[in-house]
């Protein structure tokens, strides 16, 4: 049974730090944060008004799946404590299954994007000049082609409501210094390769993804926020993959596609708030794809 959707949490026992596109963050003392994954969905950096029931819990369970399996590559922000232990009994229903109690870190203002396949905006750019975010690629690639090796294409994190900006690796060096820039690049590629290998064993292609990092009090690089979820990655079912066309997707591409074709007063949506309201069939389809992705990864659902 899918619980009622939670668009916005309303905890009063903890101070609210910030509401992001998906997560509501609360302070737990001076050194920890309670991250509550709502059922909000963002597309084109706009938060949609219609939530996806169960999405927050699915995202959290998937992130925990990956944190457990990738800890040998990079430490993560989890404290190991129960999120329900830091709220009142009346608030536990808002927290249960959809929250992580994490260490407070100094966030690094870089979206660490890794691409293993040519897709989306990368495919559009490649058709113009055979590059993706300034990284030159060999000729002859097609839509959804697997790249010769994964590429790192960072972005600068934008303020709320703004679009993240693709930047060069050299620009990341200017922002955070050469040593940390190289560490994030190399760690991100290693995380992607390890995650992609695990997913492939379960019939899922991870075409691309993004990671976020912070620094702890000792200056150690720590993986934070979420990791290899349908909100941060492009997931394709392996049995449907065909080079040259867009495979069906386990991520929110279905929502993006609907938003691209919807018309408001005869005109395309301009990708600015407010977003068009999602019809129920789009909500149901999106919720089902998130569930199937998690079930496949955990091995508790037969492959299609």
Phi, psi and omega in degrees: 000131181274127180292165177300146182291144176245102179284317182217126179286160183219055177285138177245351182277349179230149177289133177283126177270312183192154170246121177266196179297325183235321189259143171254123185251130181239144179282134173239096187066207182263348191237002182224159178226136171265115179260115180255116180276109179285181175262015176294153175230135174247146176216135184055036179064021176243130178283126181278150183282337182263121180280165177253106185305131178084353186297317182299318178294319179297317179298317181296315181295324178290318177300317179297322176304313183284321178304320181295323186270346184246006183297337180286345180268319182206135176296154180240178189273359183294142177267340185087359180267155180286128177300327182291344183284349186249007177237169179286163180301322181292338184262356186296330180296328178287337187261327189304129174072347186243012188230156174228136174262116192232163176287145175279127185237170171268107185294145175263126189281044181231130168273116183269095185264132176236133181240126176254345181225158180269113185204162173059227181296331178296318178295319179299316180293319182301323182295338181277311187216019177061033174231161171228115182052039178086353179271119183283135181241160181292156178289164173087002178285155181239172174304131179073011177297143171286133181284153179305323172206155180301146178242150181256119184229084187291162175225153175271129181294134182264163172293160180305133179089350179255164180271137173300148185248122175297135180226164177280162174299322180299327178290324177296325176298319178295324185282315189237359179095155187294320184293311181291322178300316179292320180297317179294316179300309184292321179293319180297316179295320178296318178297316180298314183296319179293316180294319180297323179294317178296314181296321181299324177297339182253013174082022181237133172263127171262104186287319178199167182198172174223146178239156174233144184229159172220174176246136176275184185298334180271002181082013180279139177288131184228133176284132186222178176071256178225169181211127174051050174253167177297344177277337184246002189217164173251111183254130177238136172292128188299324185289344180259359185287128174221122177298136179105352179217163180280116178290157170299155192232145175272358184260200184272018179299327178301320178291316179302316181298319179296317180295327180293328185262349181291149180237137178242116185053038177081001183240151175296150174298138184273010177063032174237151179299148357278151178279153174300146179287131180287135174289160186300324182294328177289319177300312182296317181297317181296316178300321181292323180291322177297317180297316182295322179300313180294317180299319178296314181300320181279350178078020182251023176217135177295147178290149180292000000 
